């Protein structure tokens, strides 16, 4: 989306950002193809000021990490991120047309977006216009340092689960990509390479 974003003035309220790790175990399945052992599905929920941001869509952890990372150039002081997405990984599949607008200042990050995120009318132009008129705008103002500490805590928790679980994560390739966006250092500094991904 090529829309530019502006946030008026300094927000008086700073919201507390939290990313919670959720785990689901899939059952053991025996079918015509043979035995498929249980796997672990890891995903995230966004909590703001102690309340779940209850969009009924998967959270794209990589988009969250990118949205809170300080841009290297002022030219990227604002951007759009698909923080909420379809289970397949494509936001448009869930009729999410706009995503989350992200505005960076020196020490803060603002998220600006409409809720509900999904346009339930699909490609119908009249329905889309109705969604634009009725979906309410929300703005959250985060302290970049608090949010970065929270991302580091979240990734450390994921790392601990990966190292201690007896189950293989069913979405392990996605999870390895999370670490490539680690605010401290790229994934390779943790001693993992792409060729070792199946051993995680």
URZIJO-V521870 format. One record per pair of residues at least 24 apart in sequence whose C-alpha atoms are under 10 Angstrom apart, sorted by the first residue. I is the first residue (numbers start at 1). J is the second residue. Records with the same first field share a line. If there is no record, write none. Layout:
# URZIJO-V521870
I: J + J
This chain:
# URZIJO-V521870
1: 79 + 80 + 81 + 97 + 98 + 99 + 101
2: 79 + 80
3: 78 + 79 + 80 + 98 + 101
4: 77 + 78 + 79 + 80 + 101 + 102 + 103
5: 77 + 78 + 79 + 80 + 101 + 102 + 103 + 111 + 112
6: 77 + 78 + 101 + 102 + 103 + 104 + 110 + 112
7: 102 + 103 + 104 + 110 + 111 + 112 + 139 + 141
10: 105 + 108 + 141
11: 108 + 110 + 139 + 140 + 141 + 142
12: 141
13: 140 + 141 + 142
14: 49 + 108 + 109 + 110 + 140 + 141 + 142 + 143
15: 48 + 49 + 50 + 110 + 139 + 140 + 141 + 142 + 143 + 146 + 147
16: 47 + 48 + 49 + 50 + 51 + 140 + 141 + 142 + 143 + 146 + 147 + 150
17: 46 + 47 + 48 + 49 + 50 + 51 + 140 + 141 + 142 + 143 + 144 + 146 + 147 + 148 + 149 + 150 + 151
18: 44 + 45 + 46 + 47 + 48 + 49 + 50 + 51 + 52 + 146 + 147 + 149 + 150 + 151 + 153 + 154
19: 43 + 44 + 45 + 46 + 47 + 48 + 52 + 59 + 61 + 64 + 147 + 150 + 151 + 153 + 154 + 155
20: 44 + 45 + 46 + 47 + 52 + 150 + 151 + 153 + 154 + 157 + 158
21: 45 + 46 + 154 + 155 + 157 + 158 + 161
22: 158
23: 158 + 161 + 169
24: 169 + 170
25: 167 + 168 + 169 + 170
26: 167 + 169 + 170
37: 167 + 168
38: 166 + 167 + 168 + 169 + 170
39: 165 + 166 + 167 + 168 + 169 + 170 + 171
40: 161 + 162 + 165 + 166 + 167 + 168 + 169 + 170 + 171 + 172
41: 167 + 168 + 169 + 170 + 171 + 172 + 175
42: 158 + 161 + 162 + 169 + 170 + 171 + 172 + 174 + 175
43: 158 + 171 + 174 + 175
44: 154
46: 83 + 84
48: 140 + 142
54: 115 + 116
55: 84 + 85 + 115 + 116 + 117 + 118
56: 84 + 85 + 86 + 94 + 116 + 117 + 118
57: 83 + 84 + 85 + 86 + 87 + 91 + 94 + 96 + 117 + 118
58: 83 + 84 + 85 + 86 + 87 + 88 + 89 + 91 + 94
59: 83 + 84 + 85 + 86 + 87 + 89
60: 84 + 85 + 86 + 87 + 89 + 90 + 91 + 174 + 178
61: 151 + 174 + 175 + 177 + 178 + 181
62: 174 + 175 + 177 + 178 + 179 + 180 + 181 + 182
63: 100 + 178 + 181
64: 100 + 151 + 178 + 181
65: 147 + 148 + 151 + 152 + 178 + 179 + 180 + 181 + 182 + 183
66: 102 + 181 + 182 + 183
67: 100 + 101 + 102 + 103 + 104 + 109 + 110 + 111
68: 102 + 103 + 104 + 108 + 109 + 110 + 111 + 142 + 143 + 144 + 145 + 147 + 148 + 151 + 183
69: 104 + 109 + 144 + 145 + 147 + 148 + 151 + 181 + 182 + 183
70: 104 + 105 + 106 + 107 + 108 + 109 + 144 + 148 + 183
71: 104 + 105 + 106
74: 104 + 105
76: 102 + 103 + 104
77: 102 + 103 + 104 + 105 + 106 + 109
78: 102 + 103 + 104 + 105 + 109 + 110 + 111
79: 103 + 104 + 111
80: 111 + 112 + 113
81: 111
83: 117
84: 117 + 118
85: 117 + 118
86: 118
89: 174
91: 117 + 118
92: 118 + 119 + 122
93: 118 + 122
94: 118 + 119 + 120 + 122
95: 119 + 120 + 121 + 122 + 123 + 128
96: 120 + 122
97: 122 + 123 + 128
100: 138 + 139
101: 139
102: 139 + 140
103: 141
104: 142 + 144
105: 143 + 144
106: 143 + 144
107: 142 + 143 + 144 + 145 + 146
108: 141 + 142 + 143 + 144 + 145 + 146 + 147
109: 140 + 141 + 142 + 143 + 144 + 145 + 147
110: 139 + 140 + 141 + 142 + 143 + 144
111: 138 + 139 + 140 + 141 + 142
112: 137 + 138 + 139 + 140 + 141
113: 137 + 138 + 139 + 140
114: 138 + 139
148: 182 + 183 + 184
149: 183 + 184
151: 182 + 183 + 184
152: 179 + 182 + 183 + 184
155: 179 + 181 + 182 + 183
156: 182
159: 190 + 200
162: 200
163: 200
165: 200
168: 198 + 199 + 200
169: 198 + 200
172: 197 + 198 + 199 + 200
173: 197 + 198 + 200
176: 200
